[in-house]
């Protein structure tokens, strides 16, 4: 089995979230969002090494929370950069190219990722794909902005992309060494390797990203529901 790594991007300052703490540290059912995220990934692939990218100002805070709550899942902390791309790049520097590994990049604020979603991505890489992305079809009607007007579009032609996104480590490293302009890792990789085979695997409507304060309440509802199933 090739070595596997999770890079959890959690270096945001939380200004848009509007709370005293960044969203990844806000409590969800009594534990920080980030703890749920780490636990989900570890449960799905226990042998994978976990790297959490944090803003340096919160490294000590996170260590204290882990100590207070007895959180012992092994992980290393990497300092975040000025942008998300910089943060991922900092984590990639901790991985040796010769490892020939699989790397999964995940949003720290996605605490409800299912085992199935994570393993779908892993199985796509193991079957020979160089990249794999979980996605779901949108359920809302959609329109495309065209200047100061908008037109309806066929939503069946679109996908809502989620994380974790998985990659052959060499491909991901080359992409991050060459480009910054992308909103997610798979897009950045495809900018550099237009013909790359990116597998699209089933995501989950429960795999929400905590963005607004009300998302905490939504996540708590989902968590209670899934625990009782």
Backbone as CSV, one residue per row, in Angstrom:
resi,resn,N_x,N_y,N_z,CA_x,CA_y,CA_z,C_x,C_y,C_z
1,UNK,0.841,-1.202,0.000,0.000,0.000,0.000,0.878,1.256,0.000
2,UNK,0.549,2.189,-0.869,1.304,3.444,-0.918,1.010,4.282,0.322
3,UNK,1.978,5.067,0.795,1.711,5.955,1.934,0.558,6.908,1.614
4,UNK,-0.181,7.282,2.657,-1.328,8.175,2.477,-1.254,9.319,3.493
5,UNK,-1.678,10.493,3.029,-1.637,11.698,3.862,-2.956,12.458,3.726
6,UNK,-3.437,12.962,4.841,-4.524,13.938,4.835,-3.935,15.306,5.130
7,UNK,-4.230,16.273,4.268,-3.926,17.671,4.557,-5.247,18.353,4.881
8,UNK,-5.402,18.779,6.120,-6.633,19.448,6.551,-6.359,20.945,6.614
9,UNK,-7.029,21.681,5.752,-6.802,23.119,5.667,-7.711,23.826,6.671
10,UNK,-7.114,24.409,7.704,-7.878,25.033,8.788,-7.171,26.277,9.290
11,UNK,-6.639,27.072,8.358,-5.835,28.231,8.747,-6.598,29.546,8.657
12,UNK,-7.900,29.483,8.395,-8.683,30.706,8.265,-8.802,31.469,9.571
13,UNK,-8.971,32.768,9.452,-9.063,33.629,10.645,-10.479,33.743,11.184
14,UNK,-11.487,33.398,10.382,-12.865,33.421,10.838,-13.543,34.765,10.765
15,UNK,-12.956,35.727,10.068,-13.568,37.066,10.017,-14.955,37.030,9.392
16,UNK,-15.114,36.253,8.316,-16.412,36.195,7.643,-17.448,35.464,8.482
17,UNK,-16.989,34.563,9.352,-17.916,33.789,10.161,-18.586,34.649,11.220
18,UNK,-17.888,35.693,11.681,-18.496,36.644,12.601,-18.479,36.237,14.058
19,UNK,-17.602,35.286,14.434,-17.516,34.894,15.842,-16.134,35.232,16.372
20,UNK,-15.994,35.126,17.682,-14.702,35.432,18.303,-13.644,34.435,17.859
21,UNK,-14.055,33.171,17.704,-13.144,32.129,17.266,-13.390,31.800,15.797
22,UNK,-12.360,31.394,15.067,-12.586,30.889,13.709,-13.533,29.696,13.738
23,UNK,-14.254,29.501,12.648,-15.314,28.487,12.611,-14.805,27.088,12.923
24,UNK,-13.555,26.781,12.576,-13.048,25.434,12.807,-12.895,25.104,14.290
25,UNK,-12.924,26.139,15.142,-12.801,25.915,16.583,-14.131,26.064,17.317
26,UNK,-15.180,26.487,16.630,-16.483,26.618,17.266,-17.013,25.239,17.647
27,UNK,-17.800,25.190,18.724,-18.259,23.909,19.237,-19.407,23.350,18.403
28,UNK,-19.312,22.066,18.134,-20.347,21.299,17.456,-20.611,20.066,18.312
29,UNK,-21.782,20.026,18.953,-22.102,18.931,19.879,-20.995,18.748,20.925
30,UNK,-20.501,19.883,21.448,-19.567,19.837,22.562,-18.103,19.711,22.195
31,UNK,-17.794,19.562,20.897,-16.402,19.459,20.469,-16.147,20.450,19.339
32,UNK,-14.924,20.957,19.217,-14.624,21.846,18.100,-14.894,21.169,16.757
33,UNK,-15.361,21.948,15.806,-15.618,21.437,14.464,-14.424,20.642,13.952
34,UNK,-13.222,21.168,14.164,-12.016,20.537,13.641,-11.795,19.145,14.220
35,UNK,-12.178,18.922,15.459,-12.028,17.585,16.045,-12.922,16.573,15.335
36,UNK,-14.144,16.988,15.016,-15.028,16.095,14.258,-14.395,15.761,12.911
37,UNK,-13.830,16.774,12.261,-13.216,16.569,10.949,-12.081,15.562,11.033
38,UNK,-11.173,15.759,11.975,-10.033,14.857,12.123,-10.514,13.438,12.420
39,UNK,-11.501,13.318,13.303,-11.998,11.994,13.686,-12.594,11.250,12.495
40,UNK,-13.360,11.953,11.667,-13.981,11.309,10.504,-12.913,10.764,9.551
41,UNK,-11.901,11.548,9.293,-10.856,11.117,8.363,-10.061,9.944,8.937
42,UNK,-9.726,10.040,10.209,-8.944,8.982,10.851,-9.717,7.668,10.887
43,UNK,-11.008,7.731,11.162,-11.822,6.513,11.210,-11.904,5.834,9.844
44,UNK,-11.904,6.645,8.777,-12.034,6.081,7.434,-10.733,5.439,6.945
45,UNK,-9.584,6.100,7.216,-8.283,5.572,6.794,-7.313,5.727,7.972
46,UNK,-7.361,4.809,8.930,-6.564,4.966,10.160,-5.063,5.051,9.911
47,UNK,-4.587,4.430,8.829,-3.144,4.404,8.589,-2.616,5.690,7.957
48,UNK,-3.501,6.565,7.500,-3.059,7.808,6.851,-2.491,8.779,7.884
49,UNK,-1.420,9.453,7.515,-0.852,10.497,8.369,-1.650,11.783,8.182
50,UNK,-1.920,12.462,9.282,-2.760,13.657,9.256,-1.913,14.897,9.525
51,UNK,-2.046,15.873,8.626,-1.413,17.177,8.817,-2.506,18.235,8.865
52,UNK,-2.508,19.027,9.927,-3.489,20.102,10.078,-2.774,21.430,9.853
53,UNK,-3.271,22.194,8.896,-2.669,23.496,8.597,-3.419,24.559,9.393
54,UNK,-2.715,25.202,10.318,-3.314,26.195,11.204,-2.606,27.541,11.072
55,UNK,-3.344,28.597,11.355,-2.711,29.906,11.502,-1.807,29.842,12.732
56,UNK,-0.590,30.359,12.643,0.331,30.269,13.779,-0.252,30.803,15.086
57,UNK,-1.129,31.792,15.002,-1.704,32.376,16.213,-2.583,31.395,16.970
58,UNK,-3.034,30.325,16.307,-3.962,29.389,16.947,-3.331,28.032,17.233
59,UNK,-2.048,27.892,16.983,-1.400,26.602,17.236,-1.428,26.254,18.723
60,UNK,-1.093,27.213,19.567,-1.105,26.967,21.007,-2.518,26.726,21.511
61,UNK,-3.480,27.482,20.975,-4.877,27.284,21.373,-5.325,25.862,21.056
62,UNK,-5.025,25.392,19.851,-5.434,24.042,19.450,-4.778,22.987,20.342
63,UNK,-3.501,23.160,20.635,-2.814,22.204,21.501,-3.473,22.152,22.885
64,UNK,-3.881,23.314,23.388,-4.535,23.351,24.699,-5.891,22.674,24.688
65,UNK,-6.661,22.888,23.630,-7.979,22.254,23.515,-7.828,20.736,23.430
66,UNK,-6.862,20.287,22.646,-6.638,18.847,22.521,-6.269,18.241,23.875
67,UNK,-5.422,18.940,24.631,-5.028,18.455,25.956,-6.218,18.423,26.907
68,UNK,-7.007,19.484,26.908,-8.143,19.574,27.824,-9.197,18.511,27.536
69,UNK,-9.375,18.183,26.263,-10.428,17.239,25.874,-9.906,15.824,25.669
70,UNK,-8.637,15.605,25.928,-8.089,14.267,25.775,-8.124,13.769,24.346
71,UNK,-7.888,14.674,23.411,-7.946,14.324,21.988,-6.577,13.825,21.563
72,UNK,-6.469,12.546,21.232,-5.155,11.930,21.056,-4.912,11.361,19.654
73,UNK,-5.791,11.639,18.704,-5.537,11.153,17.345,-4.239,11.782,16.847
74,UNK,-3.284,10.975,16.418,-1.972,11.525,16.010,-2.104,12.469,14.811
75,UNK,-1.409,13.595,14.891,-1.386,14.546,13.779,-0.215,15.502,13.975
76,UNK,0.180,16.122,12.903,1.185,17.176,12.970,0.545,18.485,12.544
77,UNK,1.072,19.575,13.064,0.555,20.907,12.739,1.537,21.601,11.808
78,UNK,0.998,22.186,10.747,1.778,22.945,9.776,1.261,24.375,9.782
79,UNK,2.148,25.344,9.697,1.721,26.744,9.669,1.092,27.091,8.325
80,UNK,-0.035,27.788,8.382,-0.710,28.221,7.174,-0.007,29.404,6.529
81,UNK,-0.375,29.662,5.280,0.190,30.784,4.549,-0.828,31.886,4.353
82,UNK,-0.491,32.833,3.499,-1.362,33.979,3.264,-2.634,33.590,2.513
83,UNK,-2.564,32.531,1.717,-3.724,32.052,0.962,-3.895,30.558,1.198
84,UNK,-5.041,30.039,0.761,-5.268,28.597,0.881,-4.197,27.825,0.113
85,UNK,-3.866,28.307,-1.077,-2.832,27.641,-1.870,-1.504,27.599,-1.127
86,UNK,-1.150,28.703,-0.488,0.092,28.736,0.291,0.050,27.725,1.430
87,UNK,-1.118,27.588,2.045,-1.259,26.645,3.154,-1.061,25.209,2.690
88,UNK,-1.698,24.845,1.583,-1.526,23.489,1.059,-0.071,23.267,0.654
89,UNK,0.519,24.261,0.032,1.913,24.149,-0.397,2.835,23.924,0.806
90,UNK,2.575,24.602,1.912,3.385,24.409,3.111,3.296,22.972,3.616
91,UNK,2.095,22.396,3.535,1.929,21.003,3.968,2.618,20.039,3.019
92,UNK,2.532,20.309,1.729,3.167,19.426,0.747,4.685,19.369,0.926
93,UNK,5.255,20.432,1.453,6.703,20.447,1.681,7.122,19.413,2.730
94,UNK,6.157,18.936,3.521,6.459,17.937,4.553,6.406,16.517,4.006
95,UNK,6.018,16.372,2.735,5.891,15.054,2.114,7.041,14.868,1.130
96,UNK,7.737,13.753,1.233,8.858,13.482,0.345,8.339,12.988,-1.005
97,UNK,8.866,13.548,-2.069,8.441,13.164,-3.418,8.603,11.663,-3.649
98,UNK,9.650,11.096,-3.103,9.910,9.677,-3.339,8.922,8.764,-2.619
99,UNK,8.092,9.327,-1.765,7.077,8.515,-1.086,6.095,7.894,-2.069
100,UNK,5.915,8.528,-3.244,4.954,8.023,-4.223,3.616,7.764,-3.548
101,UNK,3.134,8.780,-2.857,1.985,8.619,-1.963,0.687,9.120,-2.575
102,UNK,-0.391,8.876,-1.837,-1.679,9.479,-2.122,-1.891,10.608,-1.111
103,UNK,-2.360,11.745,-1.595,-2.595,12.897,-0.727,-4.055,13.313,-0.868
104,UNK,-4.715,13.489,0.277,-6.104,13.941,0.297,-6.143,15.321,0.945
105,UNK,-6.713,16.286,0.251,-6.823,17.650,0.778,-8.266,17.884,1.182
106,UNK,-8.458,18.308,2.431,-9.814,18.429,2.972,-9.992,19.751,3.698
107,UNK,-11.195,20.301,3.598,-11.534,21.525,4.320,-11.749,21.206,5.798
108,UNK,-11.062,21.935,6.664,-11.246,21.724,8.096,-12.662,21.978,8.557
109,UNK,-13.399,22.805,7.810,-14.769,23.161,8.189,-15.805,22.233,7.564
110,UNK,-15.386,21.041,7.115,-16.334,20.007,6.669,-16.264,18.850,7.676
111,UNK,-17.010,18.950,8.778,-16.870,17.969,9.855,-17.724,16.712,9.704
112,UNK,-18.569,16.648,8.679,-19.527,15.547,8.577,-19.254,14.630,7.390
113,UNK,-18.057,14.658,6.862,-17.721,13.805,5.728,-17.890,12.341,6.115
114,UNK,-18.582,11.583,5.286,-18.861,10.193,5.625,-17.699,9.276,5.261
115,UNK,-17.660,8.129,5.928,-16.661,7.109,5.596,-16.772,6.706,4.125
116,UNK,-18.007,6.582,3.630,-18.195,6.179,2.234,-17.582,7.194,1.277
117,UNK,-17.801,8.484,1.541,-17.246,9.517,0.664,-15.724,9.451,0.639
118,UNK,-15.122,9.344,1.814,-13.657,9.281,1.903,-13.130,8.039,1.189
119,UNK,-13.766,6.906,1.412,-13.293,5.665,0.802,-13.566,5.627,-0.694
120,UNK,-14.619,6.298,-1.153,-14.844,6.410,-2.597,-13.665,7.085,-3.281
121,UNK,-13.165,8.157,-2.641,-12.010,8.875,-3.193,-10.779,7.974,-3.166
122,UNK,-10.557,7.306,-2.042,-9.378,6.435,-1.909,-9.409,5.302,-2.925
123,UNK,-10.560,4.694,-3.124,-10.655,3.567,-4.052,-10.416,4.007,-5.492
124,UNK,-10.825,5.228,-5.831,-10.569,5.726,-7.182,-9.068,5.877,-7.430
125,UNK,-8.335,6.364,-6.434,-6.885,6.486,-6.582,-6.231,5.114,-6.664
126,UNK,-6.679,4.212,-5.837,-6.090,2.878,-5.820,-6.350,2.123,-7.114
127,UNK,-7.399,2.500,-7.825,-7.715,1.824,-9.089,-6.955,2.416,-10.270
128,UNK,-6.160,3.472,-10.024,-5.309,3.996,-11.073,-5.554,5.428,-11.494
129,UNK,-6.606,6.078,-10.987,-6.832,7.480,-11.317,-5.783,8.350,-10.631
130,UNK,-5.376,9.422,-11.296,-4.396,10.338,-10.731,-5.027,11.369,-9.796
131,UNK,-6.333,11.522,-9.891,-7.048,12.466,-9.026,-8.485,11.990,-8.884
132,UNK,-9.097,12.321,-7.748,-10.483,11.927,-7.511,-11.170,12.994,-6.668
133,UNK,-12.405,13.316,-7.055,-13.143,14.403,-6.422,-14.568,13.937,-6.107
134,UNK,-15.026,14.120,-4.858,-16.428,13.823,-4.564,-17.313,14.990,-4.991
135,UNK,-18.475,14.675,-5.494,-19.376,15.733,-5.968,-20.814,15.231,-5.928
136,UNK,-21.738,16.172,-5.841,-23.165,15.862,-5.910,-23.820,16.794,-6.915
137,UNK,-24.958,16.370,-7.432,-25.688,17.235,-8.341,-26.471,18.270,-7.536
138,UNK,-26.506,19.523,-7.982,-27.279,20.554,-7.272,-28.776,20.267,-7.371
139,UNK,-29.495,20.656,-6.342,-30.946,20.460,-6.344,-31.699,21.751,-6.621
140,UNK,-31.029,22.897,-6.457,-31.670,24.176,-6.743,-31.661,24.456,-8.243
141,UNK,-32.631,25.235,-8.695,-32.567,25.751,-10.049,-31.384,26.714,-10.152
142,UNK,-30.786,26.786,-11.330,-29.574,27.589,-11.494,-29.712,28.531,-12.680
143,UNK,-29.014,29.667,-12.567,-28.975,30.645,-13.647,-27.534,31.084,-13.847
144,UNK,-27.192,31.442,-15.065,-25.855,31.917,-15.387,-25.883,33.421,-15.601
145,UNK,-24.951,34.124,-14.942,-24.848,35.564,-15.109,-24.224,35.888,-16.459
146,UNK,-24.889,36.758,-17.197,-24.390,37.213,-18.504,-24.486,38.735,-18.519
147,UNK,-23.394,39.387,-18.130,-23.439,40.842,-18.014,-24.387,41.238,-16.892
148,UNK,-25.366,42.103,-17.217,-26.328,42.525,-16.195,-27.622,41.721,-16.272
149,UNK,-27.592,40.583,-16.976,-28.756,39.705,-17.073,-28.361,38.303,-16.621
150,UNK,-29.344,37.425,-16.547,-29.068,36.035,-16.227,-29.949,35.148,-17.095
151,UNK,-29.470,33.943,-17.355,-30.229,32.995,-18.158,-30.310,31.662,-17.417
152,UNK,-31.398,30.923,-17.590,-31.495,29.613,-16.935,-30.540,28.619,-17.567
153,UNK,-30.045,27.682,-16.748,-29.159,26.630,-17.246,-29.684,25.272,-16.787
154,UNK,-29.257,24.246,-17.477,-29.656,22.881,-17.148,-28.797,22.383,-15.993
155,UNK,-29.396,22.269,-14.812,-28.599,21.909,-13.633,-28.034,20.489,-13.723
156,UNK,-28.594,19.632,-14.582,-28.086,18.265,-14.710,-26.682,18.239,-15.307
157,UNK,-26.261,19.361,-15.879,-24.932,19.439,-16.473,-23.872,19.939,-15.482
158,UNK,-24.279,20.178,-14.233,-23.358,20.769,-13.260,-23.223,19.878,-12.023
159,UNK,-22.102,20.018,-11.351,-21.837,19.286,-10.129,-21.333,20.243,-9.057
160,UNK,-21.734,19.999,-7.821,-21.209,20.738,-6.676,-20.060,19.918,-6.088
161,UNK,-18.870,20.493,-6.109,-17.655,19.782,-5.717,-17.446,19.865,-4.207
162,UNK,-16.974,18.760,-3.621,-16.725,18.698,-2.187,-15.270,18.299,-1.933
163,UNK,-14.940,18.090,-0.681,-13.652,17.518,-0.293,-13.955,16.357,0.661
164,UNK,-12.991,15.411,0.850,-11.593,15.468,0.444,-11.402,15.179,-1.040
165,UNK,-10.444,15.886,-1.630,-10.031,15.619,-2.993,-8.694,14.884,-2.927
166,UNK,-8.596,13.783,-3.669,-7.412,12.936,-3.577,-6.554,13.000,-4.824
167,UNK,-5.238,12.824,-4.629,-4.296,12.982,-5.743,-3.090,12.065,-5.585
168,UNK,-2.528,11.703,-6.719,-1.169,11.198,-6.742,-0.272,12.349,-6.269
169,UNK,0.580,12.102,-5.297,1.339,13.186,-4.672,2.217,13.937,-5.671
170,UNK,2.830,13.221,-6.609,3.719,13.886,-7.561,2.960,14.865,-8.447
171,UNK,1.758,14.481,-8.863,0.923,15.348,-9.693,0.543,16.613,-8.918
172,UNK,0.123,16.425,-7.669,-0.310,17.572,-6.865,0.856,18.526,-6.595
173,UNK,2.010,17.973,-6.294,3.178,18.817,-6.026,3.586,19.620,-7.255
174,UNK,3.577,18.987,-8.419,3.922,19.708,-9.641,2.942,20.847,-9.901
175,UNK,1.665,20.598,-9.665,0.661,21.629,-9.898,0.857,22.808,-8.958
176,UNK,1.140,22.536,-7.689,1.321,23.618,-6.724,2.630,24.367,-6.928
177,UNK,3.562,23.752,-7.595,4.806,24.449,-7.914,4.676,25.343,-9.133
178,UNK,3.544,25.215,-9.847,3.411,25.922,-11.116,2.284,26.944,-11.166
179,UNK,1.291,26.845,-10.264,0.093,27.674,-10.442,-0.546,27.996,-9.093
180,UNK,-1.211,29.160,-9.040,-1.966,29.560,-7.851,-3.442,29.779,-8.137
181,UNK,-3.789,30.022,-9.380,-5.110,30.546,-9.725,-6.144,29.447,-9.866
182,UNK,-6.751,29.039,-8.744,-7.830,28.060,-8.777,-8.583,28.119,-7.462
183,UNK,-9.859,27.733,-7.500,-10.681,27.779,-6.289,-10.646,26.474,-5.516
184,UNK,-10.165,25.402,-6.146,-10.006,24.141,-5.428,-8.813,23.398,-6.030
185,UNK,-8.402,22.333,-5.363,-7.167,21.640,-5.730,-7.281,20.946,-7.077
186,UNK,-8.415,20.324,-7.356,-8.578,19.623,-8.628,-8.533,20.599,-9.804
187,UNK,-9.105,21.785,-9.625,-9.066,22.782,-10.696,-7.638,23.241,-10.950
188,UNK,-6.888,23.418,-9.877,-5.492,23.817,-10.033,-4.710,22.741,-10.779
189,UNK,-4.924,21.484,-10.403,-4.246,20.380,-11.075,-4.615,20.343,-12.552
190,UNK,-5.898,20.545,-12.845,-6.328,20.475,-14.241,-5.828,21.665,-15.057
191,UNK,-5.572,22.797,-14.416,-4.973,23.926,-15.114,-3.593,23.565,-15.665
192,UNK,-2.870,22.756,-14.910,-1.512,22.383,-15.295,-1.501,21.133,-16.170
193,UNK,-2.418,20.223,-15.889,-2.500,18.964,-16.636,-3.901,18.839,-17.242
194,UNK,-4.162,19.522,-18.357,-5.519,19.563,-18.926,-6.089,18.194,-19.266
195,UNK,-5.247,17.232,-19.559,-5.731,15.912,-19.974,-5.758,14.901,-18.831
196,UNK,-5.572,15.358,-17.616,-5.537,14.433,-16.490,-6.887,13.742,-16.302
197,UNK,-6.808,12.500,-15.871,-8.009,11.703,-15.620,-8.467,11.953,-14.182
198,UNK,-9.470,12.803,-14.025,-10.013,13.089,-12.693,-11.303,12.294,-12.516
199,UNK,-11.292,11.390,-11.556,-12.484,10.598,-11.275,-13.465,11.421,-10.442
200,UNK,-14.726,11.382,-10.833,-15.788,11.997,-10.034,-16.502,10.877,-9.286
201,UNK,-16.467,10.936,-7.968,-17.070,9.882,-7.144,-18.229,10.463,-6.349
202,UNK,-19.153,9.623,-5.876,-20.308,10.135,-5.137,-19.906,10.854,-3.851
203,UNK,-20.389,12.063,-3.699,-20.255,12.791,-2.440,-21.501,12.563,-1.600
204,UNK,-21.786,13.514,-0.713,-22.949,13.378,0.156,-23.561,14.741,0.429
205,UNK,-24.905,14.840,0.427,-25.525,16.120,0.782,-25.269,16.516,2.235
206,UNK,-24.848,15.552,3.061,-24.529,15.855,4.455,-23.139,16.489,4.608
207,UNK,-22.338,16.405,3.573,-20.946,16.868,3.652,-20.885,18.383,3.456
208,UNK,-21.541,19.098,4.359,-21.638,20.547,4.223,-20.371,21.218,4.755
209,UNK,-20.131,22.412,4.263,-19.022,23.223,4.764,-19.576,24.291,5.690
210,UNK,-19.046,24.351,6.906,-19.476,25.366,7.860,-18.988,26.723,7.363
211,UNK,-19.939,27.582,7.008,-19.614,28.896,6.455,-20.236,30.022,7.256
212,UNK,-21.491,29.823,7.671,-22.233,30.819,8.448,-22.593,30.241,9.809
213,UNK,-22.844,31.094,10.812,-23.193,30.589,12.145,-24.362,29.602,12.143
214,UNK,-25.337,29.809,11.263,-26.494,28.891,11.259,-26.102,27.497,10.774
215,UNK,-24.962,27.390,10.088,-24.521,26.075,9.626,-24.175,25.167,10.797
216,UNK,-23.793,25.737,11.932,-23.529,24.922,13.120,-24.804,24.203,13.547
217,UNK,-25.918,24.920,13.577,-27.197,24.307,13.951,-27.590,23.228,12.948
218,UNK,-27.366,23.500,11.670,-27.677,22.505,10.631,-26.811,21.265,10.822
219,UNK,-25.519,21.481,11.069,-24.608,20.351,11.264,-24.986,19.539,12.497
220,UNK,-25.405,20.207,13.572,-25.827,19.488,14.774,-27.042,18.620,14.480
221,UNK,-27.972,19.138,13.698,-29.154,18.364,13.334,-28.774,17.141,12.503
222,UNK,-27.895,17.338,11.543,-27.438,16.226,10.706,-26.710,15.194,11.552
223,UNK,-25.854,15.671,12.455,-25.068,14.759,13.300,-25.974,13.912,14.164
224,UNK,-26.981,14.517,14.766,-27.905,13.748,15.605,-28.664,12.727,14.763
225,UNK,-29.068,13.123,13.576,-29.837,12.236,12.703,-28.998,11.037,12.282
226,UNK,-27.760,11.279,11.867,-26.930,10.190,11.380,-26.511,9.263,12.519
227,UNK,-26.337,9.793,13.713,-25.982,8.944,14.858,-27.133,8.029,15.254
228,UNK,-28.359,8.457,14.968,-29.524,7.667,15.356,-29.991,6.703,14.255
229,UNK,-29.330,6.748,13.104,-29.742,5.860,12.001,-29.253,4.449,12.227
